[in-house]
Amino acid sequence: MSKIFNCMKKIYVKMRSFMNLKLLKFFQHIKLKENYIVLESEGDFTDNIRAFYDYMIENQINENYRLIWVVHNPRKYQKKIHEENVRFISRFHIGIHIKAMYYNAVSKWFVVSHYGWPIIWQPAQIVINTNHGVYGLKKAYSVKRKCCDYALCCSEYIADEVKRLFHLDQNHCLIIGIPRLDMLYKHHDYVHKLFDDIRDDKIILSMETYRQTKSWKDSDKVNPFALNIISSSVELAELNDFLKQQHCVLIIKIHHLQDMKFISSVQLDHIRYITDEDLLRSNVQVNQLLENADVLLTDYSSVFYDYLLLNRPIGFMVRDMEDYSRGFLSDDPLSEMPGEKIYTLPQLKKFIANCNMNIDLYEDERNRIKKKVYKYNDSNNCERLWNFIESGNVH
């Protein structure tokens, strides 16, 4: 019975794909809608695409443009968001996906944060990939097919890697910055939206990259507390006591791709864990929380490039670098990390104490890396992207 079921399932999937493709080709006979913009973010209603969407809403662009969001659960957003000319469609569909095929066929513009949607588009349609991050120390997985017409980047230095990753020429790498960086220039108190009991403590935000997902893994090393230098609940409790003495709160943001079955998120009074779901419930974006952090802790995640614009201390927890199977772009990644290299709990405690005493040994190093990866140091990244779309200057 199991073999019969799997066989029928495969046949159904092939039939569904065939029918959706036929439907897409049918809708492609309709004239393109020049004012339709499809928005898609891997993490759902978030990140670069969310920042760009908020910019368009704030500037009433939706009065003349239809904005179509591709999300996991359209009903969740349709109940909350009632902006004019905004539509939500499902990323996944068990049957023939009429809405998705229609918008895929007739929309002029697609602004996405990852490759994978749309799969097929016409020559007159334009797909812009905002890229997920500013840059990366980690080697990126190769893109095996054309996934966009243009990709955003922050400098000529980064454009070289973007060209290689997306198989683009120089003219199709838009050095205009990425939308989510604008959030770093707008201060609001987002910590209290997440935790109403945090008052005057210094905020340390920890954001490690993922090691294990539900589909693949980049390391055999498991970090049960999402801090690669912490091996036991005893060490975690010791760190919590130290943070209390230092009047600091450590907020640990779990990567949205991390398989949570490996994580033991123990909520202590000075160590708090949050996920994408927590941010979504409070309507907080990652870079809004990042702007609220006095100190950043990370490993080799690309988030530290965003944080460079704030010119605040960064600590790199690098105890498990040798176990990271994907590898790094640089032969010497440590030289590209402008902050304290932390391998042990005592080193972490010393780093936190120094930050509390305003001892900052890496400002020059941060500025060196920042000059290399950024052409712009302002809050006009969304505006530059919109100006490109509005100009229609594509080739």
C-alpha positions in Angstrom: 0.0 0.0 0.0 2.8 2.4 0.8 4.4 1.8 -2.6 1.1 2.4 -4.3 0.5 5.6 -2.3 4.0 6.9 -3.2 3.5 6.1 -6.8 0.1 7.8 -6.9 1.6 10.8 -5.1 4.4 11.2 -7.7 1.8 10.9 -10.5 -0.3 13.6 -8.9 2.7 15.9 -8.4 3.7 15.6 -12.0 0.1 16.2 -13.2 -0.2 19.2 -10.9 3.0 20.7 -12.2 2.0 20.0 -15.8 -1.4 21.8 -15.3 0.1 24.7 -13.5 2.6 25.2 -16.3 -0.2 25.0 -18.9 -2.1 27.6 -16.9 0.9 29.9 -16.7 1.4 29.7 -20.5 -2.3 30.5 -20.9 -2.1 33.6 -18.7 1.1 34.7 -20.5 -1.1 35.7 -23.5 -2.5 38.5 -21.3 -0.7 41.9 -21.7 1.9 42.5 -18.9 0.7 44.8 -16.0 3.4 47.4 -15.8 2.3 48.4 -12.3 2.2 44.9 -10.7 5.1 44.1 -8.3 5.4 40.6 -6.8 7.2 40.5 -3.4 8.7 37.3 -2.0 10.9 36.6 1.1 12.1 33.2 2.2 11.4 34.1 5.8 7.9 35.2 4.8 6.7 38.8 5.5 10.1 40.0 6.5 13.7 41.1 5.8 14.8 43.1 2.8 11.4 42.7 1.0 9.5 43.8 4.1 11.6 46.9 4.4 11.0 47.8 0.7 7.3 47.1 1.1 7.1 49.4 4.1 8.8 52.1 2.1 6.3 51.8 -0.7 3.4 51.9 1.7 4.8 55.0 3.5 5.2 56.7 0.2 1.8 55.8 -1.1 3.2 53.9 -4.0 0.5 51.3 -3.6 -2.0 53.9 -4.8 -0.7 53.3 -8.4 0.9 49.9 -8.1 -0.5 46.6 -7.1 1.8 44.8 -4.5 1.5 41.0 -4.5 3.0 39.2 -1.5 3.9 35.5 -1.8 3.6 34.1 1.7 3.1 30.8 3.5 -0.4 31.6 4.8 -2.2 34.4 3.0 -5.1 34.4 5.5 -2.8 35.3 8.4 -1.9 38.6 6.6 -5.2 39.3 5.0 -6.9 39.6 8.4 -4.3 42.1 9.6 -3.3 44.2 6.6 -5.9 46.1 4.7 -3.7 48.4 2.6 -5.0 49.5 -0.8 -3.8 47.4 -3.7 -2.0 44.8 -1.6 -2.7 41.1 -2.3 -1.4 38.0 -0.6 -1.1 34.6 -2.4 0.1 31.3 -1.2 3.7 30.1 -1.7 2.5 26.5 -1.7 -0.7 25.0 -3.0 -1.9 21.4 -3.0 -3.7 21.7 -6.3 -3.8 23.9 -9.4 -2.5 27.3 -8.3 -4.6 29.8 -10.3 -3.7 33.0 -8.5 0.0 32.3 -8.4 0.1 31.4 -12.1 -1.8 34.5 -13.0 0.4 36.9 -11.1 3.5 35.1 -12.3 2.4 35.5 -15.9 1.2 39.1 -15.9 3.4 41.0 -13.3 6.1 43.2 -14.7 8.3 43.3 -11.6 9.5 40.7 -9.1 11.5 41.7 -6.0 12.7 38.7 -4.1 15.3 38.0 -1.4 16.2 34.4 -2.4 16.3 32.4 -5.6 13.5 29.9 -6.3 10.5 32.2 -7.2 9.5 32.8 -9.9 10.7 29.7 -11.7 9.8 30.8 -15.2 9.4 34.4 -16.4 9.1 36.2 -19.8 11.9 38.3 -21.2 9.9 41.5 -20.7 9.5 40.7 -17.0 12.2 41.8 -14.5 13.3 39.8 -11.5 15.4 41.7 -8.9 17.1 39.8 -6.2 17.9 41.9 -3.2 20.3 39.3 -1.8 19.7 38.0 1.7 22.7 39.7 3.3 25.2 42.4 2.7 28.0 40.0 2.1 29.2 36.7 3.6 32.2 35.0 5.1 30.6 31.6 4.4 30.7 30.1 0.9 27.3 30.3 -0.7 25.6 27.5 -2.4 25.9 27.7 -6.2 22.9 28.9 -8.2 22.5 26.3 -10.9 20.1 28.2 -13.1 19.3 31.8 -14.0 17.3 33.1 -11.0 17.2 36.9 -11.6 17.8 39.7 -14.0 19.4 42.0 -11.5 20.9 41.6 -8.0 21.6 44.3 -5.4 24.9 44.8 -3.7 26.6 47.4 -1.5 29.9 48.0 -3.3 32.1 47.2 -6.2 34.0 44.8 -3.9 30.9 42.8 -3.2 29.7 43.0 -6.8 32.5 40.6 -7.9 31.0 37.8 -5.7 27.4 38.7 -6.7 28.3 38.3 -10.4 29.8 34.9 -9.8 27.0 33.7 -7.6 24.1 34.8 -9.9 25.9 34.4 -13.2 25.4 38.1 -14.0 27.5 40.7 -15.9 28.6 44.0 -14.3 25.6 46.0 -15.7 23.1 43.7 -13.9 24.7 44.2 -10.4 23.0 47.2 -8.9 25.3 48.9 -6.4 22.6 50.7 -4.5 22.6 48.9 -1.2 19.9 46.6 0.3 16.6 47.7 1.7 16.8 46.4 5.3 19.8 48.6 6.1 17.4 51.6 6.2 16.0 50.2 9.5 19.4 50.8 11.2 18.9 54.6 10.9 15.4 54.7 12.5 15.5 54.3 16.3 12.5 53.0 18.2 12.3 50.9 21.3 11.7 47.4 19.9 13.2 45.5 22.9 10.3 46.4 25.1 7.8 45.2 22.4 9.4 41.8 22.9 10.1 41.9 26.7 8.2 44.3 28.9 10.3 43.5 31.9 13.6 44.7 30.5 14.4 48.2 31.7 17.8 49.9 31.8 20.1 47.0 31.2 22.6 47.0 28.3 21.4 44.9 25.4 23.7 42.2 23.9 22.2 40.5 20.9 23.5 37.1 19.8 22.9 35.9 16.3 24.6 32.7 15.1 24.2 31.2 11.7 22.4 27.8 11.4 24.3 24.5 11.6 21.4 22.0 11.0 18.2 22.5 9.0 15.4 20.1 8.4 16.8 19.3 5.0 20.6 19.5 5.3 23.4 20.3 7.7 26.6 22.4 7.5 28.2 21.1 10.7 28.1 17.9 12.8 28.7 20.1 15.8 25.5 20.8 17.8 25.2 24.0 19.9 22.3 23.2 22.2 22.1 26.7 23.6 22.8 28.5 20.3 26.1 29.9 21.7 28.9 27.8 20.4 31.1 28.5 23.4 28.5 27.2 25.9 28.4 23.4 26.4 26.2 22.9 29.5 23.4 24.4 31.4 25.9 25.0 34.2 27.9 27.3 32.0 24.7 29.0 30.8 23.7 29.7 34.4 27.2 31.0 35.1 26.9 33.4 32.2 23.4 34.5 33.3 24.7 35.4 36.8 27.6 37.3 35.3 25.2 39.3 33.0 23.1 40.2 36.0 26.2 41.6 37.8 27.1 43.6 34.7 23.5 44.9 34.2 23.3 43.3 30.8 20.6 41.2 29.1 21.6 38.7 26.4 19.0 38.2 23.7 19.6 35.1 21.5 17.9 35.2 18.1 17.7 31.7 16.6 18.3 31.6 12.8 15.0 30.8 11.0 16.6 27.8 9.2 18.0 26.2 12.3 16.3 22.9 13.2 15.0 23.6 16.7 15.1 20.0 17.9 18.8 20.6 18.5 18.2 23.7 20.6 17.5 23.8 24.3 16.3 27.4 24.8 16.3 27.9 28.5 14.7 31.2 29.5 16.7 32.9 32.3 16.2 36.3 33.8 19.2 37.8 31.9 19.3 35.4 28.9 16.3 35.4 26.6 15.6 33.4 23.4 13.6 34.6 20.5 12.6 33.1 17.1 11.1 34.6 13.9 7.7 33.7 15.3 8.3 35.9 18.3 9.3 38.8 16.1 6.3 38.3 13.8 3.9 38.4 16.8 5.4 41.7 18.0 5.8 43.0 14.4 9.5 43.5 14.9 12.1 43.1 12.1 15.6 41.6 12.8 17.4 44.8 11.8 15.1 46.9 14.1 16.2 44.7 17.0 19.7 44.9 15.8 19.6 48.7 16.0 18.6 48.4 19.6 21.6 46.3 20.5 24.5 47.9 22.3 26.8 44.9 21.5 26.6 42.2 18.9 27.7 38.6 19.4 27.9 36.3 16.4 30.0 33.6 14.8 30.5 33.9 11.0 27.0 35.0 10.2 26.8 37.9 7.7 24.7 39.9 10.2 27.9 41.7 11.5 28.2 43.5 8.1 24.8 45.2 8.8 25.9 46.0 12.3 29.1 47.8 11.1 27.0 50.8 10.1 26.2 51.3 13.8 29.9 51.4 14.8 29.4 49.4 18.0 31.4 46.5 19.5 31.2 43.0 17.9 32.3 39.7 19.5 32.9 36.7 17.3 32.4 33.3 18.9 34.5 31.0 16.8 35.1 27.9 18.8 33.6 25.6 16.2 34.9 27.1 12.9 36.9 24.0 12.0 33.7 21.9 12.1 31.9 24.1 9.6 31.7 22.0 6.5 30.6 24.7 4.0 33.9 26.6 4.2 34.7 30.3 3.8 35.3 32.7 0.9 38.5 33.9 2.5 41.6 31.8 3.2 41.9 33.8 6.4 38.3 34.5 7.6 39.5 35.7 11.0 41.2 38.7 9.4 37.8 39.7 8.0 36.2 39.7 11.5 36.6 43.2 13.0 36.1 42.3 16.7 37.2 40.1 19.6 37.7 36.4 18.8 36.0 34.4 21.6 36.7 30.7 22.2 35.8 30.3 25.9 33.3 31.5 28.5 36.0 33.4 30.4 36.9 35.3 27.2 33.2 36.1 26.6 32.9 37.5 30.2 36.0 39.6 29.7 34.7 40.9 26.4 31.4 41.9 28.0 33.1 43.6 30.9 35.3 45.6 28.5 32.3 46.7 26.6 30.7 47.9 29.9 33.8 50.0 30.5 33.7 51.4 26.9 37.0 49.6 26.0 36.8 49.3 22.3 39.9 47.9 20.5 38.5 47.3 17.1 37.0 50.6 15.8 39.7 51.0 13.2 39.2 47.4 12.0 35.4 48.0 11.7 36.0 51.1 9.7 38.4 49.2 7.4 35.9 46.5 6.6 33.0 49.0 6.3 34.8 51.1 3.7 35.4 47.9 1.7 31.8 46.6 1.7 29.8 49.9 1.6 29.5 52.5 -1.1 26.7 54.2 0.8 26.3 54.9 4.5 22.8 56.3 4.6 19.1 55.4 4.9 18.2 55.7 1.2 18.6 52.1 0.1 14.9 51.6 -0.5 14.6 54.9 -2.3 17.4 54.0 -4.7 15.7 50.6 -5.5 12.4 52.4 -6.1 14.1 55.0 -8.4 15.5 52.1 -10.5 12.1 50.5 -10.8 10.3 53.8 -11.5 12.8 54.8 -14.1 12.2 51.6 -16.1 15.9 51.8 -17.2 16.4 48.1 -17.7 18.5 46.4 -20.3 
